[in-house]
Amino acid sequence: MSRRPLPVVDGVSPRRVILRGVVPADRTYVAGDAGDSPFRFGETIPAGTVLERPVPAWFAPEIPPEPPIPFTHEVLETGDRYVVVDKPHFLPATTNGRIIRETVQTRLRVELDNPDIVPLHRLDRLTAGVLLCSTDPGTRAAYQTLFQRRQVTKTYLARVAAEPPVGEEWMTVDLPMRKISGERAVRVTGGGTPTRTRIRRVSDRLVELRPVTGHTHQLRVLLAHLGCPIVGDDTYPVDRGLDLLDFTGPLGLVATRLQLTDPVDGRARDWRSTHRP
């Protein structure tokens, strides 16, 4: 990871770019870490400078005011290496380009006065539940490796709009999925990325799921494909459009449990959400 020559301000990280040609005058750029750069690390690069080669640089983004998201996270556990939260529906874990300040990451950085906090896995804006965040860059890679090697058990509950075609015993569903550029919805299509999900019925129109892979919208796409879309889903099976300020009708999907063996001390970790779909 590149060193940052600028600090995190109000929980918001500086951004990295590659400058080419003439340095623009739209903002102040600071030199990044590169052995062939003609500028020292942290040096301001004057506007109008003609660059002979691409130069890595950083800048502090100007973040306009954002409408407040009227939901907050609950801290389940804090430690030297991580913080675990119970994320509410509608609050993004990280920035999605349109929401930056009103995210779990930014709020935690400010709340805990730690600019190094980053979520270790994805959890959709509309999904509530357990979110594990790293607080220590020195041990972050060890936890990220667990997710990359699929050594973390993630369990979800989903409230669905029709009776699911599954029984009470765990079954495995393999589907090829593809995210089409310019489309919100993910498609089930031949030649797509293979996905695997464990699923079982818990009660009437309530299913438990354990994704083995981590494709975008994997659980939402799977359940819509099975003819039992998740209650409150704004994209599957019909894309109703994106409204980031619509807080009515939460998605009936919760990450209820996260289990792993701590890669640093070897202890079993098991966190559970208080949310229910």
C-alpha positions in Angstrom: 0.0 0.0 0.0 1.4 3.4 -1.0 2.3 5.8 1.8 0.1 8.8 2.1 1.7 12.2 2.2 -1.5 13.8 3.4 -3.4 13.0 6.5 -6.9 11.6 6.9 -9.2 14.6 7.7 -12.6 14.1 9.5 -12.3 10.4 8.6 -11.9 11.0 4.9 -8.8 9.7 3.2 -6.7 11.6 0.6 -6.9 10.3 -2.9 -4.2 9.1 -5.2 -3.9 10.0 -8.9 -1.4 9.8 -11.7 -0.6 13.2 -13.2 0.4 13.4 -16.8 1.2 16.3 -19.1 0.6 19.6 -17.5 -0.3 19.7 -13.7 -3.8 21.2 -13.5 -4.7 24.1 -11.3 -8.0 22.7 -10.0 -6.6 21.7 -6.6 -3.3 21.3 -4.7 -1.4 18.1 -5.6 1.3 16.6 -3.4 4.0 14.2 -4.6 3.5 10.5 -3.8 6.1 7.8 -3.2 7.9 6.9 -6.4 11.6 6.3 -7.0 11.6 7.9 -10.5 9.6 11.0 -9.5 11.3 14.4 -9.9 9.5 15.6 -6.7 10.2 14.7 -3.1 7.6 12.7 -1.2 5.2 15.2 0.3 6.3 18.1 -1.9 3.7 20.3 -3.5 3.7 20.0 -7.3 3.1 23.5 -8.7 0.2 24.0 -11.1 1.3 24.4 -14.7 4.3 22.2 -14.3 5.1 20.3 -17.5 5.8 16.6 -16.6 8.2 14.6 -18.6 6.8 11.3 -17.2 3.7 10.2 -15.2 3.9 11.3 -11.6 2.0 9.8 -8.7 0.3 12.4 -6.5 -2.2 12.8 -3.8 -4.9 15.5 -3.0 -7.4 16.2 -0.3 -10.9 15.8 -1.7 -13.5 18.5 -1.1 -16.5 16.7 0.3 -19.8 18.6 0.1 -22.3 18.3 2.9 -24.3 15.0 2.8 -27.9 14.4 3.9 -27.7 12.6 7.2 -28.5 8.9 7.3 -30.7 8.5 10.4 -29.3 5.1 11.5 -26.3 4.2 13.5 -24.1 1.2 14.1 -23.6 -0.7 17.4 -20.1 -1.6 18.5 -20.0 -5.3 19.4 -16.3 -5.5 20.3 -13.2 -3.4 20.1 -9.6 -4.7 20.3 -6.1 -3.8 19.5 -6.4 -5.1 15.9 -10.1 -4.8 15.0 -13.5 -3.3 15.8 -16.7 -5.3 15.1 -20.0 -3.4 14.5 -23.6 -4.3 14.0 -24.3 -2.3 10.9 -27.9 -1.0 10.3 -29.8 -1.1 7.0 -29.2 1.8 4.6 -25.7 2.8 6.1 -22.9 2.0 3.7 -19.8 0.3 5.0 -17.5 2.3 2.9 -17.8 5.1 0.3 -19.7 4.3 -2.9 -18.6 7.4 -4.6 -21.9 9.3 -3.8 -21.8 8.8 0.0 -18.5 9.4 1.8 -19.1 10.9 5.2 -22.2 8.9 6.1 -20.5 5.5 6.2 -19.4 3.1 8.9 -15.8 3.6 8.0 -15.8 7.4 8.2 -18.0 7.4 11.4 -15.7 4.9 13.1 -12.5 6.8 12.2 -13.9 9.9 13.8 -15.5 8.2 16.8 -12.4 6.1 17.7 -9.9 8.8 16.5 -8.2 6.2 14.2 -7.6 7.1 10.6 -6.5 3.5 9.8 -9.9 1.9 10.2 -11.1 0.0 7.1 -13.8 -2.8 6.7 -12.2 -6.2 6.0 -15.1 -7.5 3.9 -18.1 -6.2 1.9 -21.5 -5.7 3.4 -24.0 -4.0 1.1 -25.6 -0.7 2.0 -29.1 -2.3 2.2 -27.9 -5.3 4.3 -27.7 -5.1 8.1 -25.4 -7.2 10.3 -21.9 -8.0 11.5 -19.1 -6.1 10.0 -15.4 -6.7 10.9 -13.1 -3.7 10.5 -9.3 -3.6 10.8 -7.8 -0.9 13.1 -4.2 -1.9 12.7 -2.4 -1.8 9.4 0.3 -4.1 10.8 -2.0 -7.1 11.2 -4.6 -6.2 8.5 -3.1 -8.5 5.8 -3.5 -11.5 8.1 -7.2 -11.0 8.4 -7.6 -10.2 4.8 -6.0 -13.5 3.9 -8.6 -15.4 5.9 -11.3 -13.9 3.7 -9.3 -14.5 0.5 -8.9 -18.1 1.4 -12.5 -18.5 2.4 -11.6 -19.4 6.0 -14.4 -17.2 7.4 -17.9 -18.5 8.0 -20.6 -15.8 7.2 -24.2 -16.6 8.0 -27.2 -14.7 6.8 -30.9 -14.7 7.4 -33.3 -13.6 4.6 -37.0 -13.0 4.6 -38.3 -13.9 1.2 -41.5 -13.0 -0.7 -42.5 -16.6 -1.7 -42.0 -20.0 -0.3 -38.4 -21.1 -1.0 -37.8 -24.3 -3.0 -35.4 -25.7 -0.3 -35.7 -27.9 2.7 -34.5 -27.8 6.2 -31.2 -29.5 5.4 -28.3 -27.6 4.0 -28.0 -27.7 0.3 -25.4 -26.2 -2.1 -26.4 -24.1 -5.1 -23.9 -23.2 -7.8 -24.7 -20.4 -10.2 -22.7 -18.4 -12.8 -23.1 -14.7 -12.2 -22.0 -11.7 -14.2 -22.0 -8.0 -13.5 -22.7 -6.1 -16.7 -21.1 -2.7 -17.0 -23.6 0.1 -16.8 -26.3 -2.1 -15.2 -27.2 -2.3 -11.5 -28.4 -5.9 -11.6 -26.2 -8.9 -11.7 -27.3 -11.6 -14.2 -27.3 -15.4 -13.9 -25.7 -16.3 -17.2 -23.6 -19.0 -18.9 -19.9 -18.1 -18.8 -20.3 -15.9 -15.7 -18.2 -16.2 -12.6 -19.0 -19.4 -10.6 -20.7 -18.8 -7.3 -21.5 -21.2 -4.5 -24.0 -20.8 -1.7 -25.2 -23.0 1.1 -28.9 -22.6 1.9 -31.7 -24.1 4.1 -35.2 -23.2 5.2 -35.6 -22.0 8.7 -39.3 -21.4 8.8 -42.1 -20.1 6.6 -40.4 -17.7 4.1 -37.3 -17.4 6.1 -34.0 -19.0 4.9 -30.5 -19.2 6.2 -27.6 -18.8 3.9 -23.8 -19.2 3.9 -22.0 -17.8 0.9 -18.9 -19.7 0.0 -17.9 -17.3 -2.7 -18.3 -13.5 -2.6 -19.8 -12.2 -5.8 -21.7 -8.8 -5.9 -25.3 -9.3 -4.8 -24.8 -13.0 -4.6 -27.5 -13.8 -2.1 -30.0 -11.4 -3.7 -29.5 -12.8 -7.2 -29.7 -16.4 -5.9 -33.0 -16.0 -4.2 -34.5 -14.1 -7.0 -33.4 -16.9 -9.4 -35.0 -19.4 -7.1 -38.3 -17.5 -7.4 -38.3 -16.2 -3.9 -36.8 -12.7 -3.9 -35.9 -11.0 -0.7 -38.6 -8.8 0.8 -37.8 -5.1 0.1 -35.3 -5.8 -2.7 -35.2 -2.8 -5.0 -33.3 -4.5 -7.8 -34.3 -8.2 -8.0 -36.3 -9.4 -9.8 -37.3 -5.8 -11.0 -34.9 -2.8 -10.9 -37.0 0.0 -9.3 -34.2 2.5 -9.5 -31.7 3.8 -7.0 -32.8 6.3 -4.3 -30.2 6.7 -1.6 -32.5 8.7 0.6 -35.4 6.3 0.6 -35.3 4.7 4.0 -38.6 2.9 3.8 -39.0 -0.8 3.4 -35.6 -2.2 4.6 -34.2 -5.2 2.7 -35.0 -8.4 4.5 -31.4 -9.6 4.7 -29.1 -9.6 7.7 -25.6 -10.9 8.2 -26.4 -12.6 11.5 -23.1 -14.2 12.3 -19.4 -14.1 11.5 -17.0 -16.8 12.6 -13.2 -17.2 12.2 -10.0 -18.4 13.9 -8.0 -15.3 14.8 -4.9 -15.4 12.7 -2.9 -13.5 15.3 -3.7 -15.3 18.6 -5.4 -18.5 17.3 -8.6 -17.9 19.3 -12.0 -18.7 17.9 -14.1 -15.6 17.2 -17.9 -15.6 16.9 -19.9 -12.4 16.5 -23.7 -12.2 16.2 -26.0 -9.5 15.1 -29.1 -8.3 17.0 -30.9 -7.4 13.8 -33.5 -9.7 12.4 -35.1 -9.6 8.9 
